[in-house]
């Protein structure tokens, strides 16, 4: 579906943005503790723009690009951490399985040796 272009109050061509969605995204991004200067600058700009007027297509694009750049990197790091944790959990599960098997062997050995000791004590 193509969006129709329109002129803003300043005479610039803009695309009608989903203002509610943009405001919701800006609010959600503001809740993160962000130290990236570029994103912080774009966040401040878009908040001011949304407070004062409709953003034009270039402003929305710059904000979207800054958000995507930041959160893609953030997501990549989180996925790498998740992969590392999954590998560690798999290793721990394997170690636990092996220890349970060894425990079973030790229990059977105790049963057998106690049986032998019990029979030996009855020889007296």
N, C-alpha and C positions, 0 to 999 in steps of 0.2 A: 504494500500500500504506500503510495507516495504522499508526502505531506506537502501542502501548499505553502508557498512562501508568502510572507506579508511584510509590510514596512513597519518599523518601530516608530516611536514618537520622534526619534532623532532622524528619521528617514532612512535608516539602515535596513537592508533586507535581513529578515530573520526567519527561522523555522519555528513554528509553534511548538514550544517545548511542553512536556508534561510537567507543569510547574509543581504539582503535588509530589510527584515522584522525585524531582530534583530537590525539593525542600526536604523530603524524607531522607534522601541519600546524604545531603549536607548535614542534617541533624545526626544521622548515624555515624558519619565520618568524624564529626566533632566529638563524639563520645570516646574515640580512641586517643591514646596518648601518643601523639605523632611528633617526631622530631625532624622529619624531612622538611627542609626549608621551602622547597618548591611547592610541596603539597600544602604546607601551612599558609604560604602566600596565596595560593589559589583558593584555599578554603576561606580565608579572610575576604578575598575579593568576591567570591560567589555569595557569601553571607551578606555582604554590603549590597551587592546588586539585588539580591532577592528582597532585601529590606526596602530598597528604593524604587525598583522598576523591574521590568521583564528583561531577562538576559538575552543577548543575541546569540546566534548560532556559534560564533567564534568563541565567545565566553564559555558557553556550555561545553564546547569541544575541548578547550584548554583545561577546564576543570575535570572533565571526564578522563582526558589523557593523563593528568597528574594522579588522579585516584587510581586508575588502572595500573599505571606504572608502579605505584607504591604497593598496592594490594597484591599484584601479581608476584612481586618479590617476596612479600610477606607470606603468601600462600605457598610459594615454592619452598621457603625455609621450613614452614610448618609441615609440609608433606615429607621433606627429608627427615625431619625429626620423628614423624610418625613411622616412617619406614625403619628408622633405627630402633625405635621402641618395639615395633613388631618383631624385628630380628631378635632383640634381646628377650622378648617374651617367649618366642619359639624356642630359644636356647634354654631358658629357665624351665619351660614345659618338658623339654627333652631330659634335662638334668633331673627334674622331679620324677619323671617316668622311670629313669634308670635307678634312682634311689629307692623308689617303691619296689622295683623288681629285686634289688639287692636286699631290701628289708624282708621280702617274702622268702628269699633263700636263707637268710639268717634265722628267721622264725622256724623254717623247716629243719634247719641244722640243730637248733635248740631242742625241738621236739624229738628228733632222732637221738641226740646225745643223752637227753634226759631219760628216754626210753631205755637206752643201753645202761646207763648208770642205775636206773631203777632195777633192772634185771640183775645186774652185777651185785647190788646190795642184798638181793634176795638169796644169793648163793651161799652166803655165810656158812 
